[in-house]
Amino acid sequence: METMQEIENQKQYIEKVRIQNEGKELKYYILTMGCQLNENDSEKICGMTEKMGYKLTEDYTQADLVIFNTCCVRENAEDRLFGKLGELKKVKEKRGTIIAIGGCMMQEKHITEKIHESYPYTDIIFGTHTLHKFPEDLYKILENKKKLQDVIDIDGNVYEGIPIKRTSNVKASVTIMYGCNNFCTYCIVPYVRGRERSRHPKDILEEVNLLAKEGYKEITLLGQNVNSYLRAEKWKEQGKEYKGINSFATLLKEISKIDGIERIRFISPHPKDFTDDVIDAIASSEKICKLIHLPLQSGSTNVLKTMNRKYSKEQYLELVEKMKAKIPNLTLSTDIIVGFAGETEEDFQDTLDVVKKVCFEQVYMFIYSRRVGTPGDKMENQVPEEIKHERFDRLKELVESQILKNNQKYVGTIQKVLVEGPSKNNPELLTGRTDSNKVVIFEGDLSLKDKIIELKIVSEHMWYLKGIII
């Protein structure tokens, strides 16, 4: 009841700002950094902002309100933010633009202190746990003309009913849980997003059902560790179990029953929590995409232990073999961090060995970036930058050679492709994605947009496939 009342309060602030903005034709600009969870948060920020009377612009120099939704996973995000803030100084002086910064980075004290010191013209700072209060924060700025910081360190509540503006008419992300309990030593996320809090199954199913009625065909379930969904909640003891949903596997099965939703994806699971019932749920449903993102981070058991990942190289490979045996047409993507503290050449060779054995469909590769506040940042045996980059290049070379090999298996096959619209590189062609998230370009009529069609793959081109309508 408390969270429902809070959202009602924010709706009142939305209306107050809308009345102030009536007839002014105000514009807003938003820059989203980071993961799909941040993108989903930005959709909510946009939903609230547009209800307050602002219209989206792609040109920040023409914006009356600029919003940065930040990420703190890697250091280059900080450099990007500070660069953008520097560019905005003259825009603010000219237009009186309101500058608001939210997201994970704002939960870090040393970052907010730097903003206050170096960019004092910033108006609003809000954290991951106070996103829902953005209308109230904006109203206070408009009324009082004083900069405002709205960040709390405690774990936030789960708020339902926040307005949302989707960036697609056919694909949507649905957050099922917030926060993380794993405390990997390289990762800042548990410190900025808090402990795990799961949304109630009823609220998730209502959101997905509404998306289906609105014509959405593909959904991606989001969480820092989706396969620990509900694990931190005492649902049975509280009598809150809904339609028998008491785990991630049972949630997947129930969502699979919803008419209209044709594809279900999820990110990110944790290998240590990938249970047999989840594997069975994926294998038994035609709707659940058979491209599974399974973060490796390192192929070395020693490095994995230092990372606090709680599985070994051998356990990871055993899980992959079990999944391949049970799930037809399984393909895998992964995350790999190169150059974590203490990584030796032998450790790196273990990573290359896992990549060779699994032959991932997609690999998201990152050079380790130290994050203030994490145990990894305090470790003394840091790998020199030149060695990190050299190892990254070797991993990249291996991965790209495997992509060429993987792509060959698609040539001559029939693939179901969700058509997204004109290709960005060649507007005369259409583009879409397969179940395994491969980009396919083809000749076709724009009326095919947002439909799932069958294409025959005729050639491969490293980062995309080419198809023809059959």
Residue pairs with C-beta under 8 A, 6 or more apart in sequence:
2 157
3 157
3 158
3 159
3 160
4 160
4 161
6 132
6 133
6 157
6 159
7 132
7 159
7 160
7 161
7 162
9 136
10 48
10 132
10 133
10 134
10 135
10 136
10 162
11 135
13 135
13 136
13 138
13 139
14 48
14 51
14 52
14 135
14 163
16 139
17 52
17 53
17 135
17 138
17 139
17 142
18 51
18 52
18 53
20 53
20 142
21 52
21 53
21 54
22 53
24 53
25 55
26 53
26 54
26 55
26 64
26 65
27 54
27 55
27 56
27 57
27 62
27 63
27 64
27 65
28 49
28 50
28 54
28 55
28 56
28 57
28 63
28 64
28 65
28 66
28 67
29 56
29 57
29 58
29 59
29 60
29 62
29 63
29 65
29 66
29 67
30 42
30 45
30 46
30 49
30 56
30 66
30 67
30 68
30 69
31 60
31 66
31 67
31 68
31 69
31 84
32 38
32 39
32 42
32 69
33 68
33 69
33 70
33 71
33 77
33 80
33 81
33 103
34 69
34 70
34 71
34 73
34 77
34 103
34 104
35 71
35 73
36 173
36 220
36 222
36 267
37 175
37 222
37 223
37 224
38 69
38 70
38 71
38 103
38 104
39 167
39 173
40 173
40 174
40 175
40 222
41 69
41 102
41 103
41 128
41 131
42 69
43 164
43 165
43 166
43 167
43 173
44 131
44 132
44 162
44 163
44 164
45 67
45 69
45 102
45 131
45 134
46 56
46 164
46 165
47 162
47 163
47 164
47 165
48 134
48 135
48 162
48 163
49 65
49 67
49 134
50 56
50 163
50 165
51 163
52 135
52 138
54 64
54 65
57 63
60 66
60 84
60 87
60 88
60 91
61 91
63 91
63 95
63 97
64 95
64 96
64 97
64 98
65 97
65 98
65 100
65 138
66 88
66 91
66 97
66 98
66 99
66 100
67 100
67 101
67 102
68 81
68 84
68 85
68 99
68 100
68 101
68 102
68 103
69 102
69 103
70 77
70 81
70 101
70 102
70 103
70 104
70 105
70 106
71 77
71 103
71 104
71 105
72 78
72 103
72 104
72 105
72 107
72 108
72 111
72 188
72 192
72 371
73 104
73 187
73 188
73 189
73 369
73 371
74 366
74 369
75 369
75 370
75 371
76 369
77 105
78 105
78 111
81 101
81 105
82 114
82 118
82 119
85 99
85 101
85 115
85 118
85 119
85 122
86 119
88 97
88 99
88 121
89 119
89 121
91 97
92 99
92 121
98 123
98 124
98 138
98 141
98 142
99 121
99 122
99 123
99 124
100 122
100 123
100 124
100 125
100 126
100 134
100 137
100 138
101 115
101 122
101 124
101 125
101 126
102 124
102 125
102 126
102 127
102 128
102 131
102 134
103 127
103 128
104 128
104 188
104 189
104 192
104 193
105 111
105 192
106 112
106 125
106 126
106 127
106 128
106 151
107 127
107 128
107 151
107 153
107 191
107 192
107 193
108 188
108 192
108 372
108 373
110 372
112 125
112 149
112 151
115 122
115 125
116 122
120 147
122 147
123 141
123 147
123 148
124 134
124 137
124 138
124 141
124 147
124 148
124 149
124 150
125 147
125 148
125 149
125 150
125 151
126 133
126 134
126 137
126 149
126 150
126 151
127 150
127 151
127 152
127 192
128 156
128 192
128 193
128 194
129 151
129 152
129 154
129 155
129 156
129 157
129 194
130 137
130 150
130 151
130 152
130 156
131 162
132 159
132 162
133 150
137 148
137 150
140 146
140 148
141 147
141 148
154 194
155 179
155 194
155 195
155 197
156 178
156 194
156 197
157 197
158 178
158 197
158 198
158 199
158 200
160 199
160 203
166 172
166 216
168 420
169 215
169 216
169 450
170 215
170 216
170 217
170 218
170 418
170 420
170 450
171 216
171 217
171 218
171 219
171 220
171 418
171 420
172 211
172 216
172 218
172 219
172 220
173 219
173 220
173 221
173 222
174 204
174 207
174 208
174 211
174 219
174 220
174 221
174 222
175 199
175 221
175 222
175 223
176 198
176 199
176 204
176 221
176 222
176 223
176 226
176 229
176 251
177 196
177 197
177 198
177 199
177 223
177 224
177 225
177 226
177 228
177 229
178 193
178 194
178 196
178 197
178 223
178 224
179 190
179 193
179 194
179 195
179 196
179 197
179 224
180 187
180 189
180 190
180 193
180 195
180 196
180 224
180 225
181 190
181 195
181 196
181 225
181 228
181 232
182 190
182 224
182 225
182 270
182 308
182 310
183 190
183 308
184 297
184 307
184 308
184 309
185 306
185 307
185 308
185 374
185 375
185 376
185 379
186 297
186 307
186 337
186 340
186 368
186 371
186 374
186 376
187 371
187 374
188 371
188 372
188 373
188 374
189 224
191 373
191 374
193 224
195 232
196 224
196 225
196 228
196 231
196 232
197 232
197 233
198 229
198 230
198 231
198 232
198 233
200 240
200 242
201 230
201 241
201 242
201 243
201 245
201 251
201 254
202 242
204 251
204 255
205 242
205 243
205 254
205 255
205 258
208 219
208 255
208 258
208 261
209 258
211 219
211 261
212 258
212 259
212 260
212 261
213 260
215 260
215 450
216 260
216 261
217 260
217 261
217 262
217 263
217 418
217 450
217 452
218 261
218 262
218 263
218 264
218 265
218 418
219 255
219 261
219 263
219 264
219 265
220 264
220 265
220 266
220 267
221 251
221 252
221 255
221 264
221 265
221 266
221 267
222 266
222 267
223 229
223 266
223 267
223 268
224 268
225 268
225 269
225 270
225 273
226 248
226 266
226 267
226 268
226 269
227 248
227 269
227 270
227 273
227 274
227 275
227 278
228 248
228 270
228 273
229 247
229 248
229 251
230 245
230 246
230 247
230 248
230 251
231 247
231 273
233 240
235 241
235 246
236 246
243 254
244 250
244 254
245 251
245 254
247 275
247 277
248 278
249 275
249 277
249 278
249 280
249 281
250 277
250 281
252 264
252 266
252 278
252 281
252 282
252 285
252 288
253 281
253 284
253 285
255 261
255 264
256 264
256 281
256 285
256 287
256 288
261 287
262 287
262 452
263 287
263 289
263 418
263 435
263 452
264 285
264 287
264 288
264 289
265 288
265 289
265 291
266 293
267 293
268 293
268 295
268 335
269 278
269 292
269 293
269 294
269 295
270 295
271 294
271 295
271 296
271 309
271 311
271 315
271 316
271 319
272 309
272 310
272 311
272 315
274 294
274 319
274 323
276 322
279 322
279 323
279 326
279 327
280 326
281 288
282 288
282 290
282 292
282 327
283 326
283 327
283 328
289 435
289 436
289 437
290 327
290 328
290 329
290 330
290 331
290 435
290 436
291 331
291 332
291 333
291 361
291 362
291 435
291 436
291 437
292 323
292 327
292 330
292 331
292 332
292 333
293 332
293 333
293 334
293 335
294 316
294 319
294 320
294 323
294 332
294 333
294 334
295 334
295 335
296 316
296 334
296 335
296 336
296 351
296 354
297 304
297 307
297 309
297 335
297 336
297 337
297 340
298 304
298 307
298 309
298 336
298 337
298 340
298 343
298 347
298 350
298 351
299 313
299 316
299 336
299 347
299 350
299 351
299 352
299 353
299 354
299 355
300 313
300 343
300 346
300 347
300 348
300 350
300 351
301 312
301 313
301 314
301 350
302 342
302 347
303 340
303 342
303 343
303 347
303 350
304 310
304 311
304 312
304 313
306 340
306 341
306 342
306 379
307 337
307 340
307 376
308 375
311 319
313 350
313 353
313 354
316 354
317 354
317 357
317 358
320 332
320 357
320 358
323 330
323 332
324 330
331 361
331 406
331 436
332 358
332 360
332 361
333 360
333 361
333 362
333 363
333 364
333 437
334 358
334 360
334 362
334 363
334 364
335 363
335 364
335 366
336 351
336 355
336 363
336 364
336 365
336 366
336 395
337 366
337 367
337 368
338 348
338 351
338 365
338 366
338 367
338 368
338 388
338 391
338 392
338 395
339 367
339 368
339 383
339 387
339 388
339 391
339 392
340 368
340 376
340 383
341 368
341 376
341 379
341 380
341 381
341 382
341 383
342 379
342 381
342 383
343 368
343 383
343 391
348 391
348 394
351 395
352 394
352 395
352 398
355 363
355 395
355 398
355 399
355 402
356 398
356 402
359 402
359 405
359 406
360 399
360 402
361 406
361 436
361 437
361 438
362 437
363 395
363 399
365 392
365 395
365 396
365 399
367 388
367 389
367 392
368 376
368 383
368 388
370 376
370 377
370 382
371 377
400 462
403 462
403 463
404 460
404 462
407 438
407 460
407 461
407 462
407 465
408 460
410 434
410 438
410 457
410 460
410 465
411 457
411 458
411 459
411 460
411 465
412 456
412 457
412 458
413 456
413 457
414 454
414 455
414 456
414 457
414 470
415 434
415 435
415 438
415 440
415 454
415 455
415 456
415 457
415 465
415 467
416 434
416 435
416 452
416 453
416 454
417 432
417 433
417 434
417 440
417 442
417 452
417 453
417 454
417 455
417 467
418 432
418 433
418 450
418 451
418 452
419 430
419 431
419 432
419 444
419 448
419 449
419 450
419 451
419 452
419 453
420 430
420 431
420 432
420 433
420 449
420 450
421 430
421 431
421 446
421 449
422 428
422 429
422 430
422 431
422 446
423 429
423 430
423 431
423 441
424 431
426 441
428 443
429 441
429 442
429 443
429 444
430 441
430 442
430 443
430 444
430 446
430 448
430 449
431 439
431 440
431 441
431 442
431 464
432 439
432 440
432 442
432 453
432 455
433 439
433 440
434 440
434 465
438 464
438 465
439 463
439 464
439 465
440 455
440 457
440 464
440 465
440 466
440 467
441 464
441 465
441 466
441 467
442 455
442 466
442 467
442 468
442 469
443 468
443 469
444 453
444 469
453 469
454 469
454 470
455 467
455 468
455 469
455 470
456 467
456 468
456 470
457 465
457 466
457 467
458 466
458 467
458 468
459 465
459 466
460 466
